[in-house]
């Protein structure tokens, strides 16, 4: 085996049409480059140009995952004993290296999952911000000293790491989200086994190398590639085998519930960041131009492939016609294509062919529910494309932007998340009706309300059942120092990002230090102070 820092990237023979390299990818376990035990592999392809193969990666299975978990367990005591400021310094080094390599990481992310260069840059910047934020947390993993109720006794609280963390993230934010998870995990002294997203293995391979360049000890973060039903399921199943102390998962609600059940029966902590059907309300007092911009970006940025993308666009009936006229003008002018080759692109392809198939299937839900299609014709082809599509549609997997109107609360498409470029439009009678509609789906991740009525803004942010809310802002746009996560079907109450995430990767340890040299019993040996009665007429003074 070869250590990750002892060699560069291994380029394979390929006939990629753009001349870009095809890389042989590896798992990184204990700092060593390894292949799958059974020799299985899979490819990563550019969804904007399917003939472009980014690399070949190990198709890891149970044995590979267990090997990585064993290494993470062995590395845990040494890493947990490393002073927290030193852990913070390594994390700070990661942030500085990400800044140095940012342009290259951005282009790899765009090439691998099709996001625009602008959006990929935002994802990478979020990873940088996370590192720089948590660098200083190494000097702020505070506990407390607490006064005892007994003499000659001291009480303390400490944060302690959980142990080995299994990390599973979706591919739509392949730089930001794994750093949201792993940086606070290792800051607290945990070790990790990271199952990379199946559709972003090259970027994951690249990022793990950079982490090791930053001075990360071998075995602290271990990368395994593979499919969700293979390596991912094996990582979750290892909870039943006592090999995992924490699972952090970003993905679908159905899979999150399965993970929650396994972790629950083993009393193992899990962080679940799941789906969303995010409402955006537009009230008559809103600045309509601003609201149109926010709804358009929330609905169609990243081709609608964000858990915080706009789901139900809820418009007050008094401004419905005017808003929809402006909104549809923007939708019909949407510029779609490959941002690696064309400028001013709003969104690129679907994340992969699998996501494209799922999206087309889910669109049928809108049709069968009885919603009225205002715009969108499914997959973009050279014979069936919007006027502002640029490039050769046959090269990748691109979708029209879709808008469905006359959606009501009793429709399936009102309640279910559709992962892709589609917005379902709902009409509201008044504010109370709009707030009811915003709360009516089974999800509670993000939300937004456009209004210049201060009372409406207050009533919305206090009445909405969601983990995040924007007032006169989009449903998207997380910042690295705010908590990220949802309620109801969108998560289990844990949070990513900011200081709040520390709670998800540590536990409180209470210590009492008896200095008296004898056994003192709390609640029983405590001096009692009695009330003394006095002969005084306090009422007379009043």
Secondary structure by P-SEA (a helix, b strand, c coil): cccccccccccccccccccbbbbbccccccccccccccccbbbbbcccccccccbbbbbccaaaaaaaaaaaaaaccccccccaaaaaaaaaaaaaaaaaaaaaaaaaaaaaccccaaaaaaaaaaaaaaaaaacccccccbbbbbbbcccccccbbbbbbccbbbbbbccccccccccccaaaaaaabbbbbbbcccccaaaaaaaaaaaaaaccccccbbbbbbccccaaaaaaaccccccccbbbbbccaaaaaaaaaaaaaacbbbbbbcccbbbbbbccccaaaaaaaaaaaaccccccccccccccccccccaaaaaaaaaaaaaaacccccccccccccccccccaaaaaaaaaaaaaaaaacccccccccccccccccccccccccccccccbbbbccccccccccccccccbbbbbbbbccaaaaaaaaaccccccccccccccaaaaaaaaacccccccccccccccccccccccccccccccccccccccccccbbbbbbbbbcccbbbbcccccbbbbbbbbbccccccc
